[in-house]
Amino acid sequence: MKDRWPIVVEPLTRQLNEQLHRRRELEKAQERLEEQASGLKKAEEQAVGQEKDLRSLETELQSFVEAESGREINTEAMLESLDPERRQVLDCLSEELALDEMLTALDELLAERKIGVDDFMREVRDVSRRQFMCKTMRQKAAKAVAAAAA
């Protein structure tokens, strides 16, 4: 009996150990799934809240559009009524876009061989430098506007 006991019990012990190991793995997987489910519930709650905010904002915007439809906009008066930071943001943005168009025109001129590579490189460097400076000024002014609004 003592000789046969390990032969009979060993496979059963191995199966039992495998089942225990599998049980631990399943419990860990269950914990991960529960964590993920709670994370999804939180995300759903946030999404529902954001949806409500967006719907209220949409109704606000629709009422504004309906109130302002048919009215002619006086852009000059709007520009004059802006504070200096906001005006600087608009001025820098318009200059940035103009410089971007200039870069496109330079590219076309080079492609059509109306200007040389040296002239192209010099102009692109100058325009890019001005565009970078303008973008930096616009971002600083936009931060000032945002800080003033907050």
C-alpha positions as CSV (number, residue, x, y, z in Angstrom):
1,M,0.0,0.0,0.0
2,K,2.8,2.4,0.9
3,D,4.4,1.7,-2.5
4,R,1.2,2.3,-4.5
5,W,0.2,5.3,-2.5
6,P,2.5,7.8,-4.3
7,I,1.5,6.4,-7.7
8,V,-2.1,7.0,-7.0
9,V,-1.9,10.3,-5.2
10,E,0.8,12.0,-7.3
11,P,-1.4,12.5,-10.4
12,L,-4.3,13.7,-8.2
13,T,-2.0,16.1,-6.4
14,R,-0.7,17.5,-9.7
15,Q,-4.2,18.0,-11.0
16,L,-5.3,19.7,-7.8
17,N,-2.3,22.0,-7.9
18,E,-3.1,22.8,-11.5
19,Q,-6.7,23.6,-10.6
20,L,-5.6,25.8,-7.7
21,H,-3.2,27.7,-10.0
22,R,-5.9,28.1,-12.6
23,R,-8.3,29.3,-9.9
24,R,-5.8,32.0,-8.8
25,E,-5.3,33.1,-12.4
26,L,-9.1,33.3,-12.9
27,E,-9.5,35.4,-9.7
28,K,-6.8,37.8,-10.8
29,A,-8.5,38.1,-14.2
30,Q,-11.8,38.7,-12.5
31,E,-10.2,41.5,-10.4
32,R,-8.8,43.1,-13.6
33,L,-12.2,42.8,-15.3
34,E,-13.9,44.5,-12.3
35,E,-11.4,47.3,-12.4
36,Q,-11.9,47.8,-16.1
37,A,-15.7,47.7,-15.7
38,S,-15.6,50.4,-13.0
39,G,-13.3,52.5,-15.3
40,L,-15.8,52.1,-18.1
41,K,-18.6,53.2,-15.8
42,K,-16.7,56.3,-14.8
43,A,-15.9,57.0,-18.5
44,E,-19.6,56.5,-19.3
45,E,-20.6,59.0,-16.6
46,Q,-18.1,61.5,-17.9
47,A,-19.4,61.1,-21.4
48,V,-23.0,61.6,-20.3
49,G,-22.0,64.7,-18.5
50,Q,-20.1,66.0,-21.5
51,E,-23.0,65.2,-23.7
52,K,-25.3,67.2,-21.5
53,D,-22.9,70.1,-21.6
54,L,-22.6,69.9,-25.4
55,R,-26.4,69.8,-25.8
56,S,-26.8,72.9,-23.6
57,L,-24.0,74.7,-25.6
58,E,-25.6,73.7,-28.8
59,T,-29.0,75.1,-27.8
60,E,-27.2,78.3,-26.7
61,L,-25.4,78.6,-30.1
62,Q,-28.6,77.9,-32.0
63,S,-30.5,80.6,-30.2
64,F,-27.6,83.0,-30.9
65,V,-27.5,82.1,-34.6
66,E,-31.3,82.6,-34.8
67,A,-31.1,85.9,-33.1
68,E,-28.2,87.1,-35.3
69,S,-29.4,85.7,-38.6
70,G,-30.3,88.3,-41.2
71,R,-28.2,90.9,-39.4
72,E,-25.3,92.5,-41.3
73,I,-22.0,92.3,-39.5
74,N,-19.9,95.4,-39.4
75,T,-16.4,94.0,-39.2
76,E,-14.7,97.4,-38.9
77,A,-16.7,98.2,-35.8
78,M,-15.9,94.8,-34.3
79,L,-12.2,95.3,-34.9
80,E,-12.3,98.7,-33.3
81,S,-14.1,97.4,-30.2
82,L,-11.5,94.7,-29.5
83,D,-9.0,95.2,-26.7
84,P,-5.3,95.4,-27.8
85,E,-4.4,91.8,-27.0
86,R,-7.3,90.4,-29.1
87,R,-6.5,92.8,-31.9
88,Q,-2.8,91.7,-31.8
89,V,-3.9,88.0,-32.0
90,L,-5.9,88.7,-35.1
91,D,-3.2,90.9,-36.7
92,C,-0.6,88.2,-36.0
93,L,-2.8,85.5,-37.4
94,S,-3.5,87.4,-40.6
95,E,0.3,88.1,-41.0
96,E,1.0,84.4,-40.4
97,L,-1.4,83.3,-43.1
98,A,-0.1,85.9,-45.5
99,L,3.5,84.7,-44.9
100,D,2.3,81.1,-45.5
101,E,0.8,82.2,-48.8
102,M,4.1,83.9,-49.6
103,L,6.0,80.6,-49.0
104,T,3.6,78.8,-51.3
105,A,4.2,81.5,-54.0
106,L,8.0,81.2,-53.6
107,D,7.7,77.4,-54.0
108,E,5.7,77.9,-57.2
109,L,8.2,80.4,-58.5
110,L,11.1,78.0,-57.9
111,A,9.1,75.2,-59.6
112,E,8.6,77.4,-62.7
113,R,12.3,78.3,-62.6
114,K,11.5,82.1,-62.3
115,I,13.9,82.4,-59.3
116,G,17.2,80.8,-58.5
117,V,17.8,78.4,-55.6
118,D,20.0,81.0,-53.8
119,D,17.2,83.6,-53.9
120,F,14.6,81.0,-52.9
121,M,16.6,79.9,-49.9
122,R,17.3,83.4,-48.7
123,E,13.6,84.4,-49.1
124,V,12.3,81.3,-47.4
125,R,14.7,81.7,-44.5
126,D,13.6,85.4,-44.0
127,V,9.9,84.6,-44.4
128,S,10.1,81.6,-42.1
129,R,11.9,83.6,-39.4
130,R,9.2,86.4,-39.6
131,Q,6.4,83.7,-39.6
132,F,8.0,82.1,-36.5
133,M,8.2,85.4,-34.7
134,C,4.7,86.2,-35.6
135,K,3.4,82.8,-34.4
136,T,5.3,83.3,-31.1
137,M,3.8,86.8,-30.6
138,R,0.3,85.4,-31.4
139,Q,0.6,82.6,-28.9
140,K,1.7,85.0,-26.1
141,A,-1.1,87.4,-26.9
142,A,-3.6,84.4,-26.9
143,K,-2.3,83.3,-23.5
144,A,-2.8,86.9,-22.2
145,V,-6.4,86.9,-23.6
146,A,-7.1,83.5,-22.0
147,A,-5.7,84.7,-18.7
148,A,-7.8,87.8,-18.8
149,A,-10.9,85.8,-19.7
150,A,-10.3,83.4,-16.8
